[in-house]
Structure formats: C-alpha cells, structure tokens
C-alpha cells in the first residue's frame, strides 16, 4: 500500500527529507512558500571539526556522522560543482586566538578526531595576512554552494515526482479526504506556529558575497576560519568569489543587513586575507537561523502522525543528511506499526 507524506518547509532540510522519503517509496507532497529562507543565506560549510568547541560533544558526534553521509552518497544526483572546497583551515590572528585554537585542537584529539596543527599557515594558504602563523587543517571537511544545493535538491525532487503545494498555516489544513498518513514539520523558525511549544527561535546572521574581479588575487582553495577581537569570521570559496560570514545576534525577525554588521565582516575578512579588499562587494544579506536552546537539532516524533525536523541553527546544510536519515528511520517505524 502506498504511504503518503506531507513535508512542510522548502529549505535544505525539507528538501532533503522529501528526497529521502521518496527514495524509500513514500508518495510525498512538499509544502513551501515562494520566499527564500535561511538556506538561501548560508555559507554552506560542512565543518564539524572547525565548528567544534569543548562542551559540544554531542553536536560534534552528529556533525561527523552527517559529514560521512555527505561523503558516502548524499551528493549522488547533485551536480559535482556544488562542492566548492574540500578542506578547512582554522587560523589564529593573535596570541589569545592561538590559545583558543590549541584548546579546540586538544579537545578534538581527546574525542578521537585529531586535526593537523601547523605553525606555517601561510605556507598552506599564501593569501593570508602577514603574521598569521598558527592554525589547524580539517582535511575531510567540505563546503558547498548553498544555493546550487537547494536548486539541485528541488530539481531532483521534481524528477522523483514529489508534488508541490502551498504553505501550511495550521496543521488542520492537512486533514480531510487528501490527508497524508504522516506530516513532517521542517519549516525552521515558523515551526512553533504549527506545533506550539517547540523551542525554536530566530537568530539573525549577516552574510556577504564578494565577487572576484579581473586583476585580483585568486579565490582561496579552502575554507578559512578565524576570530578577530573575539568575533568569528569565515571565508568560503565560490566559483566566482568568496562568501563571508557571519554575524550572529537576536533581533526578532529583522532580515535587513545593517551597516555595523557589514562593516565588521568586511574589516575582519580583510584582516585575515587583505587581497579581498580588491574584490567587488556583490551582495549583503541576512537570514534567520532556527536555533534551539542547547544548539542541538530537534528531530523526533511528537505524535502518531507528526514528526519535526527543526532547530538546526547554523548547521542546516551539514546536518541535512543526518536529519533525512533520522526521519526515514521514523517513517519506517510508522510503516511497521501498521
């Protein structure tokens, strides 16, 4: 008997869940808006090592599991060019940063995931600023073009005969003659509107896109991450330039990039890689990350017919394969219970 599923949310999480469920034999209807959400304003880093911090052991474990899924099949059916980098380099700009870097490297090693320390970071990435020496390499990490991934997942869902439908304002809209057997709530910061009490709230993050211009130094070949005056900054390669991010603060549902955030990102990016000052400032945007209180994704069953896949924060792209597999396992249990 054919089983039917409604997935609410058209970002990287909803699309990944829809694709995986369809491949498992479910008939899927995807409910989404025409608006671009958080997935469109993202760096696309798949970086559990360089995102890690002592005390976040569970998030590291989940992230590493999901990174393995990216390497072992999640990219199947997506264009090869969605991958824009195959290594991360985390660098220290001053002595305090170097101490933090060693702390993270020692913590990762204690978890059984050592990284490659270096005191010659500019030998690895010559475009780094003079004086940046300390760093570590995470050689299995990836970066993807977030927009290309979203488009490719949507195209693959269409080829797999996923049906498209409008947004859902209330779960009661999915009742009636065409009611799906199971619903998956995967619409980020809007999830609490559908399931009150879900502890998900928006956190604003500004992201810049810098475009390479003729005569400029080349685009870096790996993700570069650093801290400047305690602020994290990342530089993520794209085919035509670099994505720079990201600020992080709570400001309701405001998605307007502000001068201070853009200024800090530009200053910090150029402090790490001065050659970026000659690139074109092609875009400044802000998105709303769906954060949970403990920073861990909420992927679980909330009633007999309803699953949730929300709260991925800044790790939506990294955790998309893991989330899709978790939801697939719950769907398999739904079939077995009948």
N, C-alpha and C positions, 0 to 999 in steps of 0.2 A: 504494500500500500504506500502511495506517495505521501510523504510528510511535508508540511508547509511551514515556512518560517518567515517572519517579518523582522527585518533588521532596521532599526531606527538610527540613522546617522550615516552621512556620506563621506566622512573623513577616512583617514588611513585605517582606523580601527574598524569602522563599519564595513568598508570595502573588503578588508582582509577577512573578516568574519563571513561576509556574504560569499566570497570566492571559496573559502574552505568548506562551507556548508554545502554549496552547490556541488563541489567535487565529491562530497560524501553522499550525494544522492538526494538532498533536500531540494524542494521547489522554493525558491527564495524571492521575496519581494523586498526591495530596498527603498526605504522612505527617507527622503532628504530634501533640503532646500536648494535653491539656486545660488545661495550665498557661499562665498569662500570662507572657511573657518580656520581653525588653528593649524590644520595640516598644510594650508597654503602659505603660512608664515612660519617657517621652521628651517632649522639648519640642516636637518637630515642626517645628523651624526648617529652612528651605531657604535656607541662608545662606552661600554660598561666599565672598562678599566679607568679611562681618563675622567669619567664622571664620578667615580667611586670616592667614598670618604668613610673614615672609621665610624662605626655605628650603623652603617647602611649595608650590613652583610646580606640581608635578605634581598634587597634591591640588586646588589651585585650578582647574587646567585641567579635571580630571574633574568637579569640582563645578559649574563653569559650564556644561559640556556637559549635565550632568544637569538643572540648573535650566531650561535651554532646553527639555528634554523635558517637564518638568512644565508649562511654559507652552504647549507645542505639541501636547499630546494625551494626556499621561499621566492627566490629570484626567477624561478622557472616560469616562462611565459611573459616575463617583463623584458624590455629591451636592454641589452647589455650596457648601453651607455647611461643607464640610470645610476650606475656606480661611478662616483666622481673622485674617490680617493680610497686607498687600501692600507692606510696606516695613519696613526695619530702620533703627534709629537707634543708632549706637555713640557712647557719650559718655565723657568723661574726668572723673573726680571730683577729682583733684588734679593738680599740675604734672607729676609723673612719668607719670601716665596720659596726660596731654595729649601728652607727648613720644612715648610709645608709639603713640598714635593717629596722630600725624603720620607716624611711621615706617611704619605699615601703609598709610596713605593714599598715601604716596610710592611704596611698593613696588607697590601695586595700579596706580597710574598708570604706573609703569615697565613693568608687564606688559601695558599697553594696556587697563586696566579702571579708569579713574578713578572716584572717588566724589566726592560733593558735600560739601565741608567747610563747617562753619558755626561761628561763634563766638556764636551765639544759639540754643543748643539748646532753651532753654525757650520760644522762640517756636514751635518745631516741636512740642514736647511740653510743655504748660504744667504738667503734674503732676510734672515733675522737681523735685528739691530745689533750694532757693536756692543759688546759687554754681556750679551746673553750667552751663558755657557752651560748652565745646568739644565738637565731635562731627562725625561724618560720616553721611550718609544713603546707604543702598544701596536704591535705589528699585525694583529689579527682584526683590528677594528676597521670599519668601513665608513664611508659617507655616501649618501645617495642624494640625487636631485629630488627633493621632496615633491615638487610639482609634477615632474615626469613620472614619479612612482604613483601618485594619485591618478593621473591620467591613464597610465598603463593598467592599473588595477581596475579602473572603471571600464576600460575597453575590454579587458579580459572577462569581467563580469557580464558585459553585453554578449560576448561570444558564447558564454556559458548559459545564456538565456535567463539571466537574472532580470526580473521585471522591475521597472522603476515606478515610483509613486511619490506623491507629495508628502510634505512634513506631517507629523502627528503632534497635535496639541494636547491630546488626552488619550490614554490607553483605551478608553471606551470606544474610540473611533475604530478600533480593530476588532470589535465584536460584530456579531451579525452573521449573515449567511457566508460571507467571504473571510471569516475569522481564521487566522493562522493557528496552527497547533501550538507554536511556541513564538514568543517575542523576545528579541534581544535589544536592550536599550544601550545604544553606543553613540549618543549624541553629545558627549562632552559636557560642557558647562550647563547645558539645558536639561540634563538628565533628571535633576531634582524636581523639575516641573512635572515629569511623568511619574516619578516614584519619590514622593515627598520623604525627606529624611536622609536621602543619600548624601553623605558628607563630601560634596564636591563643590569647590568654589573657584572663581576665575582669578588667575594671576597674570597680569599684563607683562608682555615681553616685546621689546622693540628689536627689529632685525633690519639690517641694511644690506643692499646689494650693490657691490662695486664692480663696474664693468672695465675689463682690460681695454686699453687704447693703444693704437699703433705707437711704437717707440717706448712703451712702458716695459718694466721688468716683467718676466713671465709669471703666470699664475703658479702658486706653490703646488707641489705634487701630493701633499698630505695635509691632513687637518692639523692646525696649530692651535694650541690652547695655552692660556696664560692667565695670571692675575695681575692687575695693575691697581695699586692702592687698595687692595682687598676686593676689587671688582673682577669677576671672571669675564674673559673675552675669548671668543673662538673665531677662527678664520677657516672657512670651509670652501674648498675648491669647487668651481663650476666650470663648465666648458668655456664660458665667456668671461669669467671673472671670479669673484670671491663673495661669499655670504659672511657677514659679520654680525655676531650676536653675543649675548643677548642680555638686555636688562631684565630685571625681574622684580616686580612690586605689585602690591594690591591697590587697584584703583577702580573697583567696580567693573563695569562693562565698557569702559572707555577704550577705544581702539585707535585713538589719534596719536601718532608719534609726536613726542614733544621735543623741543629744542635741547633741553638739558640731556635727555637720554641719547639723542642722536649725536650731540657733541661728545659725550663721554665715550660712546662707541668708536667714533672716528679718532679721538685722541688716543684711546687705548690700542686700537688696531695699528695706528701708525707708530706708536711706541714699540710695538712688537715687530712690525715689518714696515719700515719707513717708506719703502717703494710704493706702498698702497696710496700714498698721498698724491700720486700722479694718475690714479685711476679715475674713471667717471663715477660720480655718485648717481646711480641709476634708479634706486628705489629706497624709500624709508617706509616701513610698515610696522604695524603692531598687531599681535594676536593675543588671544586669551587662552592660557593653558588650563586644562581642568585638573586642579590639584586636590589631593586627598590630605587629611590631617597628618598622616605618617609618611607621605610621599610614595606609598605603595599603590599599585593599581587595584581597583575593586572589580574582580572578575568572578562572579558567583551567581548561584541561583537564589532568587528572592521569593519566588513562589512556584507552584507546579508548572505554570506556563511561561514564566518570565525569568530571563537572565539579564544581568547587567555586565557591561564591559566599559568601565569609566575610570576616571581618576589617574590617568597616565602621566599627567604633569608634563615635564619637559622630555619625556622618553616615549612618546607615542610611536614614533617610527621604529625605534629599537624594539619595543615590546609588541609590535603588531603580530609577528608570527607566533609568539608565545601565547598571546591572547586568543588568536584564532584557534590554536590547538586546544586550549583550555575550554573554549566554548564548544568545539567539536566533541570533546570528551563528554561534556554535559548533555549535548544533543544525543549522543549515542546512548547515554543512560535514559534519556526520555523515551527513545525507541524501545529499549529493553524493558521499561516499566509498563509498556502497553501489552 
